[in-house]
Amino acid sequence: MKNIFAIVAISALSLLSHPVLAASKQETKMLKSAAECTYVVQIAEENGVKLNNSSDTWANLLMQASDKLGLDAGAYYNEAKAKYESRARTMGDDNTLTKMIDNARKCDSGL
């Protein structure tokens, strides 16, 4: 899991110098991971978790990658949000929050 976040960060940063191209499956997966990291880091911060990279950093990374790929970052962000809302209904709020904080830490260490 840690490797995917490193790939996300490196791929997103490399996109800054490339024009908009049709998004590949890998680029779409990268954008989806960045959106999920943006969401979980934001929730972790709202719950007092201190991380090295803020949700603003993740949101900027997400928006830059989205712009370069020509994909809607909001759709991926909403998908991540819906994923955790569904998990909360199934697994409970406490379990979901714990998972989100764990994922936020993985995102942070991967960036």
Rosetta constraint file for C-alpha pairs under 8 A:
AtomPair CA 1 CA 5 HARMONIC 6.87 0.50
AtomPair CA 1 CA 106 HARMONIC 7.71 0.50
AtomPair CA 2 CA 6 HARMONIC 6.55 0.50
AtomPair CA 2 CA 106 HARMONIC 6.28 0.50
AtomPair CA 2 CA 107 HARMONIC 7.41 0.50
AtomPair CA 2 CA 109 HARMONIC 7.53 0.50
AtomPair CA 2 CA 110 HARMONIC 5.46 0.50
AtomPair CA 3 CA 7 HARMONIC 6.18 0.50
AtomPair CA 3 CA 110 HARMONIC 7.01 0.50
AtomPair CA 4 CA 8 HARMONIC 6.05 0.50
AtomPair CA 4 CA 30 HARMONIC 7.97 0.50
AtomPair CA 4 CA 110 HARMONIC 7.87 0.50
AtomPair CA 5 CA 9 HARMONIC 6.23 0.50
AtomPair CA 5 CA 33 HARMONIC 7.34 0.50
AtomPair CA 5 CA 34 HARMONIC 7.94 0.50
AtomPair CA 5 CA 106 HARMONIC 7.80 0.50
AtomPair CA 5 CA 107 HARMONIC 5.97 0.50
AtomPair CA 5 CA 110 HARMONIC 4.88 0.50
AtomPair CA 5 CA 111 HARMONIC 6.43 0.50
AtomPair CA 6 CA 10 HARMONIC 6.17 0.50
AtomPair CA 6 CA 110 HARMONIC 4.92 0.50
AtomPair CA 6 CA 111 HARMONIC 5.80 0.50
AtomPair CA 7 CA 11 HARMONIC 5.76 0.50
AtomPair CA 7 CA 30 HARMONIC 7.58 0.50
AtomPair CA 8 CA 12 HARMONIC 5.94 0.50
AtomPair CA 8 CA 30 HARMONIC 5.06 0.50
AtomPair CA 8 CA 31 HARMONIC 7.51 0.50
AtomPair CA 8 CA 33 HARMONIC 7.01 0.50
AtomPair CA 8 CA 34 HARMONIC 6.65 0.50
AtomPair CA 9 CA 13 HARMONIC 6.14 0.50
AtomPair CA 9 CA 61 HARMONIC 7.92 0.50
AtomPair CA 9 CA 110 HARMONIC 7.80 0.50
AtomPair CA 9 CA 111 HARMONIC 5.84 0.50
AtomPair CA 10 CA 14 HARMONIC 6.15 0.50
AtomPair CA 11 CA 15 HARMONIC 6.26 0.50
AtomPair CA 11 CA 27 HARMONIC 7.85 0.50
AtomPair CA 11 CA 30 HARMONIC 7.52 0.50
AtomPair CA 12 CA 16 HARMONIC 7.00 0.50
AtomPair CA 12 CA 30 HARMONIC 7.73 0.50
AtomPair CA 12 CA 61 HARMONIC 6.71 0.50
AtomPair CA 12 CA 62 HARMONIC 7.82 0.50
AtomPair CA 12 CA 64 HARMONIC 7.51 0.50
AtomPair CA 12 CA 65 HARMONIC 5.36 0.50
AtomPair CA 13 CA 61 HARMONIC 7.70 0.50
AtomPair CA 13 CA 65 HARMONIC 7.82 0.50
AtomPair CA 14 CA 18 HARMONIC 7.37 0.50
AtomPair CA 15 CA 19 HARMONIC 7.77 0.50
AtomPair CA 15 CA 65 HARMONIC 6.40 0.50
AtomPair CA 15 CA 68 HARMONIC 6.35 0.50
AtomPair CA 16 CA 64 HARMONIC 7.02 0.50
AtomPair CA 16 CA 65 HARMONIC 7.32 0.50
AtomPair CA 16 CA 68 HARMONIC 6.90 0.50
AtomPair CA 18 CA 68 HARMONIC 7.17 0.50
AtomPair CA 19 CA 68 HARMONIC 6.23 0.50
AtomPair CA 20 CA 67 HARMONIC 7.53 0.50
AtomPair CA 20 CA 68 HARMONIC 4.73 0.50
AtomPair CA 20 CA 69 HARMONIC 5.15 0.50
AtomPair CA 20 CA 70 HARMONIC 6.18 0.50
AtomPair CA 21 CA 68 HARMONIC 7.42 0.50
AtomPair CA 21 CA 69 HARMONIC 5.89 0.50
AtomPair CA 21 CA 70 HARMONIC 7.50 0.50
AtomPair CA 22 CA 69 HARMONIC 6.66 0.50
AtomPair CA 22 CA 70 HARMONIC 7.70 0.50
AtomPair CA 23 CA 27 HARMONIC 5.68 0.50
AtomPair CA 23 CA 28 HARMONIC 6.16 0.50
AtomPair CA 23 CA 69 HARMONIC 5.72 0.50
AtomPair CA 23 CA 70 HARMONIC 7.73 0.50
AtomPair CA 23 CA 71 HARMONIC 7.83 0.50
AtomPair CA 24 CA 28 HARMONIC 6.13 0.50
AtomPair CA 25 CA 29 HARMONIC 6.06 0.50
AtomPair CA 26 CA 30 HARMONIC 6.11 0.50
AtomPair CA 27 CA 31 HARMONIC 6.18 0.50
AtomPair CA 27 CA 69 HARMONIC 7.83 0.50
AtomPair CA 28 CA 32 HARMONIC 6.16 0.50
AtomPair CA 29 CA 33 HARMONIC 6.19 0.50
AtomPair CA 30 CA 34 HARMONIC 6.17 0.50
AtomPair CA 31 CA 35 HARMONIC 6.14 0.50
AtomPair CA 31 CA 62 HARMONIC 6.70 0.50
AtomPair CA 31 CA 65 HARMONIC 6.88 0.50
AtomPair CA 31 CA 66 HARMONIC 7.01 0.50
AtomPair CA 31 CA 73 HARMONIC 7.47 0.50
AtomPair CA 31 CA 76 HARMONIC 7.37 0.50
AtomPair CA 32 CA 36 HARMONIC 6.26 0.50
AtomPair CA 32 CA 76 HARMONIC 5.56 0.50
AtomPair CA 32 CA 77 HARMONIC 7.59 0.50
AtomPair CA 32 CA 80 HARMONIC 7.80 0.50
AtomPair CA 33 CA 37 HARMONIC 6.12 0.50
AtomPair CA 34 CA 38 HARMONIC 6.07 0.50
AtomPair CA 34 CA 58 HARMONIC 6.88 0.50
AtomPair CA 34 CA 61 HARMONIC 7.48 0.50
AtomPair CA 34 CA 62 HARMONIC 5.72 0.50
AtomPair CA 35 CA 39 HARMONIC 6.28 0.50
AtomPair CA 35 CA 58 HARMONIC 7.92 0.50
AtomPair CA 35 CA 59 HARMONIC 7.68 0.50
AtomPair CA 35 CA 62 HARMONIC 6.25 0.50
AtomPair CA 35 CA 73 HARMONIC 6.96 0.50
AtomPair CA 35 CA 76 HARMONIC 5.72 0.50
AtomPair CA 35 CA 77 HARMONIC 4.76 0.50
AtomPair CA 35 CA 80 HARMONIC 6.70 0.50
AtomPair CA 36 CA 40 HARMONIC 6.15 0.50
AtomPair CA 36 CA 76 HARMONIC 7.67 0.50
AtomPair CA 36 CA 77 HARMONIC 6.35 0.50
AtomPair CA 36 CA 80 HARMONIC 5.07 0.50
AtomPair CA 36 CA 81 HARMONIC 7.65 0.50
AtomPair CA 37 CA 41 HARMONIC 5.83 0.50
AtomPair CA 37 CA 58 HARMONIC 6.86 0.50
AtomPair CA 37 CA 103 HARMONIC 7.47 0.50
AtomPair CA 37 CA 104 HARMONIC 6.23 0.50
AtomPair CA 37 CA 107 HARMONIC 5.85 0.50
AtomPair CA 38 CA 42 HARMONIC 6.15 0.50
AtomPair CA 38 CA 55 HARMONIC 5.47 0.50
AtomPair CA 38 CA 56 HARMONIC 7.88 0.50
AtomPair CA 38 CA 58 HARMONIC 4.99 0.50
AtomPair CA 38 CA 59 HARMONIC 5.65 0.50
AtomPair CA 38 CA 62 HARMONIC 7.54 0.50
AtomPair CA 38 CA 77 HARMONIC 7.60 0.50
AtomPair CA 39 CA 43 HARMONIC 6.36 0.50
AtomPair CA 39 CA 55 HARMONIC 7.53 0.50
AtomPair CA 39 CA 77 HARMONIC 6.69 0.50
AtomPair CA 39 CA 80 HARMONIC 6.91 0.50
AtomPair CA 39 CA 81 HARMONIC 6.75 0.50
AtomPair CA 40 CA 44 HARMONIC 6.03 0.50
AtomPair CA 40 CA 100 HARMONIC 5.34 0.50
AtomPair CA 40 CA 101 HARMONIC 6.73 0.50
AtomPair CA 40 CA 103 HARMONIC 6.77 0.50
AtomPair CA 40 CA 104 HARMONIC 5.27 0.50
AtomPair CA 41 CA 45 HARMONIC 6.08 0.50
AtomPair CA 41 CA 54 HARMONIC 6.95 0.50
AtomPair CA 41 CA 55 HARMONIC 5.35 0.50
AtomPair CA 41 CA 100 HARMONIC 7.87 0.50
AtomPair CA 41 CA 101 HARMONIC 7.35 0.50
AtomPair CA 41 CA 104 HARMONIC 4.79 0.50
AtomPair CA 41 CA 105 HARMONIC 7.83 0.50
AtomPair CA 41 CA 107 HARMONIC 7.81 0.50
AtomPair CA 42 CA 46 HARMONIC 6.26 0.50
AtomPair CA 42 CA 54 HARMONIC 7.61 0.50
AtomPair CA 42 CA 55 HARMONIC 5.01 0.50
AtomPair CA 43 CA 47 HARMONIC 6.37 0.50
AtomPair CA 43 CA 100 HARMONIC 7.50 0.50
AtomPair CA 43 CA 101 HARMONIC 7.71 0.50
AtomPair CA 44 CA 48 HARMONIC 6.55 0.50
AtomPair CA 44 CA 49 HARMONIC 5.29 0.50
AtomPair CA 44 CA 50 HARMONIC 7.94 0.50
AtomPair CA 44 CA 100 HARMONIC 6.99 0.50
AtomPair CA 44 CA 101 HARMONIC 5.30 0.50
AtomPair CA 44 CA 104 HARMONIC 6.62 0.50
AtomPair CA 45 CA 49 HARMONIC 4.99 0.50
AtomPair CA 45 CA 50 HARMONIC 6.45 0.50
AtomPair CA 45 CA 51 HARMONIC 7.73 0.50
AtomPair CA 45 CA 54 HARMONIC 7.85 0.50
AtomPair CA 45 CA 55 HARMONIC 7.69 0.50
AtomPair CA 49 CA 101 HARMONIC 7.68 0.50
AtomPair CA 51 CA 105 HARMONIC 7.12 0.50
AtomPair CA 51 CA 108 HARMONIC 6.50 0.50
AtomPair CA 52 CA 108 HARMONIC 6.43 0.50
AtomPair CA 53 CA 57 HARMONIC 6.12 0.50
AtomPair CA 53 CA 58 HARMONIC 7.39 0.50
AtomPair CA 53 CA 108 HARMONIC 5.87 0.50
AtomPair CA 53 CA 111 HARMONIC 7.64 0.50
AtomPair CA 54 CA 58 HARMONIC 6.59 0.50
AtomPair CA 55 CA 59 HARMONIC 5.93 0.50
AtomPair CA 56 CA 60 HARMONIC 6.06 0.50
AtomPair CA 57 CA 61 HARMONIC 6.22 0.50
AtomPair CA 58 CA 62 HARMONIC 6.02 0.50
AtomPair CA 59 CA 63 HARMONIC 6.08 0.50
AtomPair CA 60 CA 64 HARMONIC 6.08 0.50
AtomPair CA 61 CA 65 HARMONIC 6.17 0.50
AtomPair CA 62 CA 66 HARMONIC 5.96 0.50
AtomPair CA 62 CA 73 HARMONIC 6.62 0.50
AtomPair CA 63 CA 67 HARMONIC 6.01 0.50
AtomPair CA 63 CA 73 HARMONIC 6.36 0.50
AtomPair CA 64 CA 68 HARMONIC 6.24 0.50
AtomPair CA 65 CA 69 HARMONIC 6.06 0.50
AtomPair CA 66 CA 70 HARMONIC 5.72 0.50
AtomPair CA 66 CA 71 HARMONIC 5.08 0.50
AtomPair CA 66 CA 72 HARMONIC 6.15 0.50
AtomPair CA 66 CA 73 HARMONIC 5.47 0.50
AtomPair CA 67 CA 71 HARMONIC 6.73 0.50
AtomPair CA 72 CA 76 HARMONIC 6.97 0.50
AtomPair CA 73 CA 77 HARMONIC 6.13 0.50
AtomPair CA 74 CA 78 HARMONIC 5.99 0.50
AtomPair CA 75 CA 79 HARMONIC 6.13 0.50
AtomPair CA 76 CA 80 HARMONIC 6.29 0.50
AtomPair CA 77 CA 81 HARMONIC 6.26 0.50
AtomPair CA 78 CA 82 HARMONIC 6.04 0.50
AtomPair CA 79 CA 83 HARMONIC 6.14 0.50
AtomPair CA 80 CA 84 HARMONIC 6.54 0.50
AtomPair CA 81 CA 85 HARMONIC 6.19 0.50
AtomPair CA 82 CA 86 HARMONIC 6.01 0.50
AtomPair CA 83 CA 87 HARMONIC 6.25 0.50
AtomPair CA 84 CA 88 HARMONIC 6.05 0.50
AtomPair CA 84 CA 96 HARMONIC 6.81 0.50
AtomPair CA 84 CA 100 HARMONIC 7.98 0.50
AtomPair CA 85 CA 89 HARMONIC 6.45 0.50
AtomPair CA 86 CA 90 HARMONIC 6.40 0.50
AtomPair CA 87 CA 91 HARMONIC 5.57 0.50
AtomPair CA 87 CA 92 HARMONIC 7.16 0.50
AtomPair CA 87 CA 96 HARMONIC 6.34 0.50
AtomPair CA 88 CA 92 HARMONIC 4.49 0.50
AtomPair CA 88 CA 93 HARMONIC 4.83 0.50
AtomPair CA 88 CA 94 HARMONIC 7.96 0.50
AtomPair CA 88 CA 95 HARMONIC 7.42 0.50
AtomPair CA 88 CA 96 HARMONIC 5.39 0.50
AtomPair CA 89 CA 93 HARMONIC 7.41 0.50
AtomPair CA 91 CA 95 HARMONIC 6.10 0.50
AtomPair CA 91 CA 96 HARMONIC 6.61 0.50
AtomPair CA 92 CA 96 HARMONIC 6.20 0.50
AtomPair CA 93 CA 97 HARMONIC 6.03 0.50
AtomPair CA 94 CA 98 HARMONIC 6.19 0.50
AtomPair CA 95 CA 99 HARMONIC 6.27 0.50
AtomPair CA 96 CA 100 HARMONIC 6.08 0.50
AtomPair CA 97 CA 101 HARMONIC 6.13 0.50
AtomPair CA 98 CA 102 HARMONIC 6.19 0.50
AtomPair CA 99 CA 103 HARMONIC 6.10 0.50
AtomPair CA 100 CA 104 HARMONIC 6.01 0.50
AtomPair CA 101 CA 105 HARMONIC 6.24 0.50
AtomPair CA 102 CA 106 HARMONIC 6.38 0.50
AtomPair CA 103 CA 107 HARMONIC 6.14 0.50
AtomPair CA 104 CA 108 HARMONIC 6.09 0.50
AtomPair CA 105 CA 109 HARMONIC 6.11 0.50
AtomPair CA 106 CA 110 HARMONIC 6.04 0.50
AtomPair CA 107 CA 111 HARMONIC 6.29 0.50
